Amino acid sequence: MESNPAANIAKYFAELKDPRVERTREHKLLDIVVIAICGVICGCDDWEAVADYGGDEAEWLATFLELPNGIPSHDTFWRVFRALDAEQFQSCFVAWIRAVSQVTEGEVVAIDGKFVRGSRDKGIGRNAIDMVSAWACRNHLVLGQRKVEDKSNEITAIPALLHTLAIRGCIVTIDAIGCQTEIAQTIVNQGADYVLQLKENQGQLYEDTELLFTDLVASGFTAYPHDTAKTVEKAHGRLEIRHAWTISTPAVIRHLRNADRFANLQTVMKVRHERQVAGKRTIEEHFYLSSLKTSAAALLAAKRTHWQIENSLHWVLDIAFREDEARLRKDAGAQNFAILRHIALNLLKQETSVDLGIRNKRLKAARNHAYLLKVLASLFH
């Protein structure tokens, strides 16, 4: 190899503090982290599998890792990642993402939470951990993640996550739980725009927004200046029609009660979603707030793009990485393994030389060192 991959990876994890006392450090922390990353890329979903992978690949790993006492045991991986400061590990992850990628102007960054169901421990009354992630929809990257603290909820985790992200010029989308004044302000402070689903618990603002669009319909769409957009999708016996209306007139927005509490609120939107499947018809209506003053088509597209985080991140973590089956429950172990999955997913998503799904890319990386090096390439720079 022209350069030492471990030396290049080390710069991204330079701030990671070794949680072990000096006398117990038989293995280098960097070696442990790199083997874990390689193992998770190659299909390992627990520490026994990671240690077994390391044993099988010891000769190859020794070409760029120090391995002073060989490959760590699965107990060593388990103990180290239990004790490793998850906030520091997350910071290292974000530093790497910032170094190797850049979100582009107008990119939709979807934020949503996902429970790691296997981390629930009924014996001690511990709930499954909830990881809130930020997904760059155009770049197909996890930009960062944050664990929801015990006895808290995503409302507190989302602003903390936003503070770590470089999202200037992006459009941040969050479902109904994110419709909070602090979250809107944080997004604007970060130089981004927002599209937030309006919750009924916003009381007067929700009531006034609902009434505003009711009046618009009752007037034959003449009461207020507005824009509209419509999409129709038909496939596999399913018909979906989405119709959006937006109002951006400052004098109208200003008269919505509590509208001034949402930073830079420019537009309100109503979306009517009609679905027909097997002769059954359902209709849902939702309202949205946005700091953007743009077309209804653009806001509807941003709202629809948000659900990429379900299909491209959460679903992949469950199916390709078997996240919900993971039984990591002690200390920071579950959170740190979740970060490892996000690192592996980002690396696999960015490697595009083969036309394979994530699961098959993991299998290919496990049996082909040259391909694994391609997957790892952005960590080597």
C-alpha positions in Angstrom: 0.0 0.0 0.0 1.3 3.5 -0.8 0.3 4.8 2.6 -0.7 3.4 5.9 -4.5 3.3 6.1 -4.4 3.2 9.9 -2.4 6.4 10.1 -4.9 8.1 7.9 -7.9 6.7 9.9 -6.2 7.8 13.1 -6.6 11.5 12.3 -10.4 11.1 12.4 -10.2 9.4 15.8 -7.4 11.4 17.4 -9.7 12.9 20.0 -11.1 9.5 21.1 -10.0 8.9 24.7 -9.1 5.3 25.6 -11.4 4.4 28.5 -9.0 1.7 29.8 -6.4 2.1 32.6 -2.9 2.0 31.2 -2.0 -1.4 32.6 -4.9 -3.2 30.9 -4.2 -1.8 27.4 -2.9 -5.0 25.7 -4.4 -3.8 22.3 -4.2 -0.5 20.6 -7.5 1.5 20.7 -7.1 2.4 17.0 -6.6 -1.3 16.2 -9.8 -2.2 18.0 -11.8 0.6 16.3 -10.5 -0.3 12.8 -11.2 -4.0 13.2 -14.7 -3.2 14.4 -15.4 -1.0 11.4 -14.1 -3.6 9.0 -16.0 -6.3 10.8 -19.3 -4.4 10.6 -18.8 -3.6 7.0 -18.2 -7.3 6.3 -21.4 -8.6 7.9 -20.6 -8.8 11.6 -23.5 -7.9 13.8 -22.1 -8.6 17.3 -18.8 -8.7 19.1 -18.3 -12.4 18.8 -18.6 -12.1 15.0 -16.2 -9.1 15.0 -13.5 -11.0 17.0 -14.0 -14.1 14.8 -13.6 -11.9 11.7 -10.4 -10.4 13.1 -9.0 -13.9 13.8 -9.7 -15.0 10.2 -8.2 -11.8 8.7 -5.3 -11.4 11.2 -2.6 -11.7 8.5 -4.2 -9.1 6.2 -5.0 -6.7 9.1 -1.4 -6.9 10.3 -0.3 -5.3 7.0 -1.6 -1.9 8.3 -2.4 -2.4 12.0 0.1 -2.8 14.8 -1.6 -5.7 16.6 1.0 -5.9 19.4 -0.8 -8.8 21.1 -2.7 -10.2 18.1 -6.5 -9.9 17.6 -8.5 -8.8 20.7 -11.0 -11.2 22.1 -14.8 -10.6 21.8 -14.7 -9.7 25.6 -12.2 -7.0 24.8 -14.3 -5.5 22.1 -17.4 -5.7 24.3 -15.6 -4.0 27.3 -14.0 -1.2 25.3 -17.1 -0.2 23.4 -19.2 -0.4 26.6 -16.9 2.1 28.2 -16.0 4.3 25.2 -17.4 7.8 25.5 -20.3 7.7 22.9 -20.3 11.5 22.6 -16.6 11.5 21.6 -17.2 8.7 19.2 -20.1 10.6 17.7 -17.9 13.7 17.4 -15.2 11.7 15.5 -17.9 10.4 13.2 -19.1 13.9 12.4 -15.5 15.2 11.9 -15.0 12.4 9.3 -18.2 13.2 7.5 -17.4 16.9 7.4 -13.9 16.1 6.0 -15.0 13.8 3.2 -18.4 15.2 2.1 -20.2 18.4 1.7 -24.0 18.9 1.6 -25.1 21.0 -1.3 -27.3 24.0 -1.5 -30.9 23.1 -1.2 -30.3 19.5 -0.1 -33.0 18.0 2.0 -31.7 16.8 5.4 -34.3 14.5 7.0 -34.3 14.1 10.8 -36.0 11.2 12.5 -35.7 8.8 15.3 -35.4 5.0 15.4 -35.6 2.6 18.4 -32.9 -0.1 18.6 -35.4 -2.6 19.8 -32.9 -5.3 20.9 -31.3 -2.8 23.4 -34.3 -3.1 25.6 -33.6 -4.8 28.9 -36.8 -5.8 30.7 -34.8 -7.2 33.7 -33.6 -3.8 34.8 -36.5 -1.8 33.3 -34.5 -0.2 30.6 -36.2 0.9 27.5 -34.8 0.4 24.0 -32.5 3.3 23.1 -33.8 5.8 20.6 -31.3 7.2 18.1 -32.1 10.4 16.2 -30.3 10.6 12.9 -29.8 13.2 10.2 -29.9 11.9 6.7 -28.7 13.8 3.6 -31.2 12.7 1.0 -29.2 13.7 -2.1 -25.8 12.4 -0.9 -27.2 9.3 0.8 -25.2 9.9 4.0 -25.9 9.8 7.7 -24.6 13.3 8.8 -24.8 12.6 12.5 -26.9 10.9 15.2 -27.8 11.5 18.8 -29.1 9.2 21.5 -32.3 10.3 23.2 -31.4 10.5 26.9 -33.3 8.3 29.4 -36.5 9.8 30.7 -36.4 12.4 27.8 -37.6 12.5 24.2 -36.6 13.5 20.7 -37.6 17.1 21.3 -34.4 17.6 23.4 -32.2 15.4 21.3 -33.0 17.1 17.9 -31.5 20.6 18.8 -28.4 18.9 20.3 -27.9 17.0 17.0 -28.5 20.1 14.9 -25.8 22.0 16.7 -23.2 19.4 15.5 -24.2 19.6 11.8 -22.9 21.7 9.0 -26.2 22.3 7.2 -26.0 25.9 5.9 -28.2 26.2 2.8 -30.0 22.9 3.4 -33.7 22.2 4.0 -34.3 20.4 7.2 -37.4 18.3 7.4 -38.9 16.8 10.6 -42.1 15.0 11.3 -44.7 16.3 13.8 -42.5 15.8 16.9 -40.1 18.4 15.6 -42.6 21.2 15.4 -41.1 23.2 18.2 -40.1 26.8 18.3 -36.6 26.0 19.7 -36.0 23.5 16.9 -37.1 26.0 14.3 -34.8 28.7 15.8 -31.9 26.3 15.9 -32.3 25.4 12.2 -32.4 29.1 11.2 -29.4 29.8 13.4 -27.5 27.1 11.6 -28.1 28.9 8.3 -30.7 26.3 7.1 -34.4 26.3 6.3 -37.1 24.1 7.7 -40.3 22.3 6.7 -42.0 21.1 9.9 -45.3 19.2 10.2 -47.6 21.2 12.3 -48.9 19.5 15.4 -52.2 19.9 17.0 -50.5 20.6 20.3 -49.5 24.0 18.8 -53.0 25.0 19.7 -54.0 28.4 18.3 -51.5 28.2 15.4 -52.8 24.9 14.3 -56.4 26.1 14.6 -55.8 29.2 12.6 -53.8 27.4 9.9 -56.6 24.8 9.5 -59.2 27.6 9.4 -57.1 29.5 6.9 -57.2 26.7 4.4 -60.9 25.9 5.1 -61.7 29.5 4.2 -59.6 29.2 1.0 -61.5 26.1 -0.1 -64.9 27.7 0.8 -64.1 30.8 -1.2 -63.4 28.7 -4.3 -59.7 29.4 -3.9 -60.1 33.2 -4.2 -59.8 34.3 -0.6 -56.0 34.5 -0.5 -53.1 34.4 -2.9 -51.8 30.9 -3.0 -49.9 28.3 -5.0 -50.8 24.7 -5.6 -49.1 21.5 -6.8 -50.3 17.9 -7.4 -48.6 14.6 -7.9 -50.2 11.3 -9.0 -48.5 7.9 -8.7 -49.9 4.6 -9.9 -48.1 1.3 -9.5 -48.8 -2.3 -8.4 -52.5 -1.7 -7.9 -51.9 1.4 -5.8 -53.0 4.9 -6.6 -51.6 7.8 -4.6 -52.6 11.4 -5.2 -51.0 14.3 -3.3 -52.4 17.8 -3.5 -50.6 20.7 -1.9 -51.6 24.3 -1.3 -49.3 27.0 0.1 -49.9 30.5 1.4 -46.9 32.9 1.7 -48.5 36.3 1.9 -46.8 38.1 4.9 -49.9 39.9 5.9 -51.8 36.6 6.1 -49.1 34.7 7.9 -48.7 37.6 10.4 -52.3 37.2 11.5 -51.9 33.5 12.5 -51.8 33.4 16.3 -48.3 32.5 17.6 -46.8 32.5 14.1 -44.2 35.0 15.3 -42.8 32.4 17.7 -41.5 30.3 14.8 -38.3 31.9 13.5 -38.6 33.3 10.0 -41.9 31.6 9.2 -42.7 32.4 5.6 -45.1 29.8 4.3 -47.9 27.5 5.6 -48.9 24.4 3.5 -51.8 22.0 3.5 -51.2 18.5 1.9 -54.1 16.2 1.1 -53.0 12.6 0.6 -55.4 10.2 -1.1 -54.6 6.5 -1.4 -56.5 3.8 -3.2 -55.4 0.2 -2.6 -57.5 -2.9 -3.4 -60.7 -0.8 -3.7 -60.1 0.9 -0.4 -59.8 4.7 -0.3 -58.2 6.7 2.5 -57.6 10.4 2.8 -55.2 12.2 5.2 -54.7 15.9 5.5 -51.7 17.5 7.2 -50.4 21.0 7.7 -46.8 22.3 7.5 -44.7 25.3 8.5 -41.7 26.5 6.5 -39.1 29.2 6.5 -39.0 29.0 2.7 -40.9 31.2 0.4 -41.0 29.0 -2.6 -43.4 27.1 -4.8 -45.9 24.5 -3.6 -44.2 22.0 -5.8 -40.9 22.6 -4.2 -42.3 22.3 -0.6 -44.3 19.2 -1.5 -41.1 17.6 -3.0 -39.1 18.4 0.2 -41.9 16.9 2.3 -42.0 13.7 0.2 -38.2 13.5 0.2 -38.2 13.4 4.0 -39.4 9.7 3.9 -36.1 8.7 2.3 -34.8 8.4 5.9 -37.3 5.5 6.4 -36.4 3.6 3.2 -32.7 4.4 2.8 -31.6 4.4 6.4 -34.0 2.8 9.0 -35.2 0.0 6.7 -31.6 -0.8 5.6 -30.4 -0.9 9.2 -33.1 -3.4 10.0 -32.8 -5.6 6.9 -29.2 -5.4 5.9 -27.7 -4.8 9.4 -30.3 -6.7 11.5 -30.2 -3.8 14.0 -33.4 -4.7 15.8 -32.0 -8.1 16.6 -28.9 -6.7 18.3 -28.8 -7.6 22.0 -26.3 -5.0 23.2 -27.6 -3.5 26.4 -24.8 -2.5 28.7 -23.7 1.1 29.2 -22.7 2.8 25.9 -22.4 -0.5 24.0 -25.6 -0.2 22.0 -25.1 3.4 21.1 -21.5 2.9 20.0 -22.5 -0.1 17.9 -25.2 2.0 16.3 -22.5 4.5 15.3 -20.4 1.7 13.8 -23.4 0.7 11.7 -23.8 4.3 10.5 -20.1 4.5 9.6 -20.3 1.2 7.7 -23.5 2.2 5.9 -22.0 5.6 4.8 -18.9 3.8 3.5 -21.0 1.2 1.6 -23.4 3.8 0.2 -20.5 5.9 -1.1 -18.8 3.0 -2.9 -20.6 2.8 -6.3 -18.3 0.7 -8.5 -20.7 -2.3 -8.2 -24.4 -2.4 -8.6 -25.4 -4.3 -5.5 -27.6 -3.7 -2.5 -26.1 -3.0 0.9 -26.4 -6.6 2.1 -24.6 -8.0 -0.9 -21.9 -5.3 -0.7 -21.2 -6.5 2.8 -20.8 -10.0 1.6 -18.5 -8.9 -1.2 -16.4 -6.9 1.1 -16.1 -9.9 3.4 -14.6 -12.1 0.6 -12.7 -9.5 -1.4 -9.9 -7.4 0.2 -9.5 -5.2 -2.9 -13.2 -4.3 -2.7 -13.1 -3.7 1.1 -10.3 -1.2 0.5 -12.5 0.6 -2.0 -15.2 0.8 0.6 -12.8 2.1 3.2 -11.3 4.6 0.8 -12.8 7.8 2.3 -11.4 6.9 5.7 -7.9 6.6 4.2 -7.7 10.2 3.0 
